[in-house]
Amino acid sequence: MANYTDTIRRWATDTRRAGALPDADGIGEVGLGEGEAGRRLAVRFTLRVRDDRIETVRYQVFGCGFTIAACAAAAELAEGHALAEVVAIAPAWVEATLAGLPPDRDYCAVLAVEALQAAVKSARNSHQPVTATIAADDDHAPRVSAADPVYRLLIDSPAPPDAPAEDRHLVACLLAVAAGEPCAINAALGLNEDELADLLSFYFPAVTPASWKTSSASASADCPQANPEILDLLLSYLPRDAEGWTAATSFWLARILAARAARPGHLWLTMGLFARPELTAVIRRHLPALAAANGNGMRWKRFLFKQLCDRSGGTMCKTPDCGTCSDHALCFGGE
């Protein structure tokens, strides 16, 4: 859990109030409305109420560790308190409990509070689930198009004979999406400067570094750090030849996947790809054992974190059988 403070890490791993609550008096949801399930972060709060006081709170999350921590903190603030008091809980309260969230993660507190307040509304009224609405976003639109100037500069350059077109497309997408971010491109892709230079030289030898943003001198911010456990997991799937060597492209891809998985949003989007199936195709080409392990087609970021849980003996699933799990759409639904 890279980039997590000790306080956020503690709340994110506090599972006392995680899970479902049968026969709840109040159910509040965010991100589970029609057409939303599995497409964005989702939170569900369930409440048991006695004498207008919240006796028990439970929450379920489809999201990152920051969102899980925010929900755990919101549940702590609500449980044992009167409904009239809980309606005053605001995202700032959650952030204060967590001793602060990174500026680009403050929406996690908003999600938690919106779902909690929806559950309170449900408990006060019909006890039917209440779905809260949050501002629409473009988190599911590709971040790079064929008209992107960096993509066009790269893809229109002469192709070396040993560079497959599909991999040139992949790298052009990666470089284009990274070029639009405020940190050094090599850091945005989880590579050092020499590795980035090798990547460029291999796929786009005719493009000079001076023709677009490749220098760390142009960076104005730090990049989110890759989760080292995710990187170790990806490296464990590297293919090796009879002499134990791994192709550079596979190694680069493992490093890049770990770095881009640290960004919010679906992994294929943070990779700058045009469509989700492209990511699976890339992994099949360069990390075939990883592709085989995800034979059922679970969303890639979800799959990677599930692998970590499985390896550590933990669990993030409601049932051992994906086919009967009520969260199936969150893990396998269309983008």
KEZA-894533 format. One line per 4 residues: their letters; for each residue y, x, z of C-alpha. Coordinates in steps of 0.02 Angstrom, whole numbers, plus 32768, in hexadecimal, padded with zeros to 4 digits. Example, Ala and Ser with C-alpha at 12.3 -4.5 7.8 and 13.67 -1.06 7.14 Angstrom:
<atoms>
as = 7F1F/8267/8186  7FCB/82AC/8165
</atoms>
This chain:
<atoms>
many = 8000/8000/8000  8082/807A/7FC2  813B/805B/7FE7  8111/7FE9/8079
tdti = 8163/8008/8121  80F4/800B/81BB  813B/7F61/81ED  8117/7F11/8144
rrwa = 806B/7F61/813F  8045/7F18/81EB  8079/7E69/81B7  801F/7E73/8110
tdtr = 7F7B/7E9B/8168  7F92/7E19/81F1  7F13/7D94/81C0  7F1C/7D28/825D
raga = 7F69/7C96/81FE  7F26/7CB7/814F  7EB3/7C38/80FF  7E9E/7B7E/80E8
lpda = 7EB9/7AF4/8169  7E49/7A5B/8152  7E98/79B0/816D  7F46/79F9/8174
dgig = 7FD9/798B/81A3  804C/79E7/812D  802E/7A47/808B  80B7/7AA5/8031
evgl = 80A4/7B0A/7F92  8108/7B7A/7F1F  80C7/7BB8/7E78  8037/7B3C/7E6F
gege = 808B/7AB2/7E0C  8051/7A76/7D63  804D/7B08/7CEB  8074/7B86/7D75
agrr = 7FCD/7BA8/7DC9  7F93/7C56/7DA1  8032/7C7D/7D40  80A2/7CB6/7DCD
lavr = 80A4/7CE0/7E86  8063/7C4E/7EEC  806A/7C1F/7FA4  801E/7B8D/8004
ftlr = 8046/7B63/80BA  7FE1/7AE3/811D  8013/7A9F/81C6  7FC3/7A41/8256
vrdd = 8046/79E0/82B7  803C/7994/8365  80CF/7934/83B1  8147/7975/832A
riet = 8119/7A28/8354  80B9/7A9F/82E3  8017/7AC4/833D  7FC3/7B2B/82B3
vryq = 8001/7B81/8214  7F96/7BC7/8189  7FCB/7C15/80E4  7F7B/7C4C/8041
vfgc = 7FCC/7CC5/7FC8  7FB6/7CFC/7F14  802D/7D8F/7F12  8056/7E3E/7F4B
gfti = 8050/7E89/7FFA  8109/7E64/8013  80EA/7DAA/7FF5  8054/7DAC/806A
aaca = 80BD/7E00/80F1  8149/7D81/80D8  80D0/7CF0/80EC  8084/7D3C/818A
aaae = 8132/7D51/81D3  8166/7CA0/81A4  80C8/7C5B/81F4  80EE/7CBB/8294
laeg = 819F/7C74/8298  8160/7BC1/827F  80C3/7BB0/82E8  80DF/7B5F/8392
hala = 818D/7B20/8366  81D2/7A71/834A  81E5/7A36/8298  829F/7A22/82B7
evva = 82AA/7ADB/82E0  823E/7B16/8251  82AC/7AC5/81CD  8332/7B43/81FE
iapa = 82C5/7BD9/81D1  8315/7C37/8141  82DE/7CCB/80D6  8352/7D3B/813B
wvea = 82EA/7D15/81D6  824D/7D4F/817E  82A1/7DEC/813F  82DE/7E13/81EF
tlag = 822D/7DFD/8233  81F0/7E77/81AF  827E/7EF0/81D8  82BB/7EDD/8125
lppd = 8270/7ECB/8077  8299/7F3A/7FE1  8329/7EED/7F7E  82B7/7EC4/7EEB
rdyc = 823C/7E6A/7F5E  82B0/7DF4/7FBD  826A/7D65/7F55  81C8/7D76/7FBA
avla = 821F/7D32/8054  8268/7CA5/7FEC  81BA/7C74/7FAD  8173/7C72/805E
veal = 8201/7C08/80A4  8202/7B8E/8012  8148/7B6D/8028  8159/7B5E/80E5
qaav = 81E9/7AE2/80D7  8187/7A7E/8056  80F8/7A72/80D4  8172/7A34/8159
ksar = 81B2/79B0/80E1  80FF/797C/80BE  80D8/796D/8179  8174/7906/8199
nshq = 8154/788D/810C  80B4/7859/80B5  8047/78EE/80E2  802B/78FF/8027
pvta = 8041/79AF/7FDF  80F4/79DB/7FB3  8114/7A55/7F27  81B4/7AB8/7F36
tiaa = 8210/7AEF/7E9B  825C/7B9B/7E8A  82C9/7BDA/7E00  8270/7BF3/7D5C
dddh = 8260/7CA5/7D1F  8227/7D03/7C86  819C/7D62/7CDF  8120/7D29/7C5B
aprv = 817F/7D58/7BBF  8154/7DFF/7B6E  81D2/7E84/7B9E  81C6/7EE1/7AF9
saad = 81CA/7E9B/7A4A  81AC/7EE5/799E  8269/7EE9/7987  8289/7F55/7A21
pvyr = 82EB/7FEE/79E5  8282/806C/7A47  81E1/801A/7A0D  821D/801B/7958
llid = 8257/80D0/7960  81AC/8106/799D  813A/8096/7938  8199/80B7/7895
spap = 8189/8173/78A7  8101/81CD/7843  8057/81B8/7893  7FE9/8251/78AF
pdap = 7F3B/823C/7863  7EDE/8242/790A  7F49/81BF/7965  7EFF/810F/7957
aedr = 7F7D/8088/792B  7F4D/801C/79C0  7F70/80AB/7A37  8016/80D3/79E5
hlva = 8043/801C/7A01  8010/8029/7AB8  8076/80C6/7AD8  810C/8084/7A78
clla = 8108/7FE7/7AE5  80FC/8050/7B84  818A/80C2/7B53  81F7/8030/7B1E
vaag = 81E0/7FD0/7BC0  81F9/806E/7C28  8296/809C/7BC6  82E6/7FFB/7C04
epca = 82CB/8026/7CBB  8345/8089/7D27  82CF/8116/7D57  8289/81AB/7CF9
inaa = 820F/8177/7C71  8187/81F0/7CA9  8193/81AB/7D5B  8192/80F8/7D1B
lgln = 80ED/8120/7CC5  80A1/8183/7D55  80A3/8226/7CF2  80F4/82CD/7D0D
edel = 816F/8310/7C8B  80ED/837D/7C36  8074/82EC/7C26  80FC/827F/7BDA
adll = 8125/830A/7B5E  806C/8318/7B30  8061/825B/7B1A  80F7/825A/7AA5
sfyf = 80B8/82F1/7A45  800D/82A3/7A2A  8044/81F8/79EE  80F6/8211/79AC
pavt = 810C/82C8/797C  8199/829F/7902  8206/8250/7989  8278/82CC/79E0
pasw = 8294/82B5/7A9B  8350/82B8/7A7E  8346/8218/7A15  832A/81A5/7AA9
ktss = 8323/81A3/7B67  8299/8218/7BA2  82F4/828A/7C1B  82EB/8274/7CD7
asas = 83A4/829F/7CD6  83C6/81EE/7C9A  836E/81A1/7D2F  83D8/8146/7DAF
adcp = 8354/80FE/7E23  82AA/8121/7E6E  8211/80CE/7E23  8196/8069/7E8B
qanp = 810C/80E0/7EBE  805B/80C1/7E81  7FE0/808A/7F05  7F76/8128/7F20
eild = 7EDB/80BF/7F42  7EF0/8064/7E9C  7F05/810C/7E45  7E68/8151/7E97
llls = 7E0B/80B4/7E63  7E42/80C6/7DAE  7E19/817F/7DAA  7D6A/8157/7DE6
ylpr = 7D4E/80F8/7D43  7D80/8189/7CD1  7CFE/81A7/7C49  7CB6/8257/7C3D
daeg = 7C59/82AD/7BB2  7BB8/8310/7BC4  7C1A/83A6/7C04  7C7E/8340/7C83
wtaa = 7D21/833B/7C20  7D92/82A2/7C17  7E02/827C/7B82  7EBA/828F/7BA6
tsfw = 7EDC/81DE/7B6A  7E69/8194/7BEF  7EB9/81FD/7C77  7F68/81CC/7C3E
lari = 7F38/8115/7C3A  7EF2/8118/7CEC  7F94/8166/7D2C  7FFE/80EB/7CC9
laar = 7F9B/8053/7D04  7FB1/8085/7DBA  806B/809E/7DA3  8088/7FFB/7D45
aarp = 801D/7F99/7DC2  80A1/7FC4/7E45  811E/7F59/7DE6  812B/7E9E/7E06
ghlw = 80E1/7E2D/7D81  8042/7E29/7D1B  8003/7ED5/7CEA  8006/7EB5/7C2E
ltmg = 80BE/7E87/7C3D  80ED/7F21/7CA2  8092/7F88/7C1E  8109/7F41/7B9A
lfar = 807C/7EF6/7B34  8093/7E61/7AC1  7FFE/7DFD/7B02  7F81/7E03/7B92
pelt = 7EE4/7E24/7B27  7F32/7EC8/7AF0  7F1E/7F0D/7BA0  7E65/7EE4/7BA7
avir = 7E4E/7F33/7AFB  7EA6/7FD3/7B36  7E38/7FDF/7BD1  7D9B/7FC3/7B6A
rhlp = 7DCC/8055/7AF8  7DF9/80D3/7B7E  7DAB/8099/7C22  7D0D/803F/7BE7
alaa = 7CB8/8042/7C91  7D4E/7FE9/7CDE  7D4B/7F67/7C53  7C92/7F4A/7C72
angn = 7CAF/7F36/7D2D  7D29/7EA9/7D08  7CB0/7E52/7C95  7CE7/7DA3/7CC9
gmrw = 7D9A/7DC0/7C92  7DF8/7DB8/7D38  7EB1/7DDF/7D2B  7EBE/7E9B/7D31
krfl = 7F32/7EB4/7DC4  7ED0/7E35/7E29  7E2F/7E8C/7DF9  7E6D/7F38/7E2F
fkql = 7EA2/7EFE/7EDB  7E01/7E9C/7EEF  7DA2/7F3C/7ECA  7E00/7F93/7F57
cdrs = 7DD5/7F06/7FCE  7D1E/7F0B/7F9C  7D15/7FC7/7FB1  7D61/7FC0/805F
ggtm = 7CF2/7F30/8098  7D81/7EB4/809B  7D96/7E13/803B  7E1F/7DB8/7FDD
cktp = 7DB2/7D2C/7F9B  7D86/7C82/7FE1  7CD3/7C83/7F9F  7C5A/7D04/7F5A
dcgt = 7C44/7C9A/7EBD  7CDC/7C9A/7E4B  7C9A/7C03/7DED  7CA5/7B93/7E87
csdh = 7D45/7BD9/7ED3  7DDF/7B68/7ED8  7E4C/7BFE/7EAD  7DF2/7C1D/7E08
alcf = 7E8E/7BF5/7DA2  7EF4/7C76/7E03  7E7C/7D01/7DD4  7E44/7CCF/7D26
gge = 7EC3/7C54/7CE0  7F25/7C73/7C42  7FC9/7CD3/7C49
</atoms>
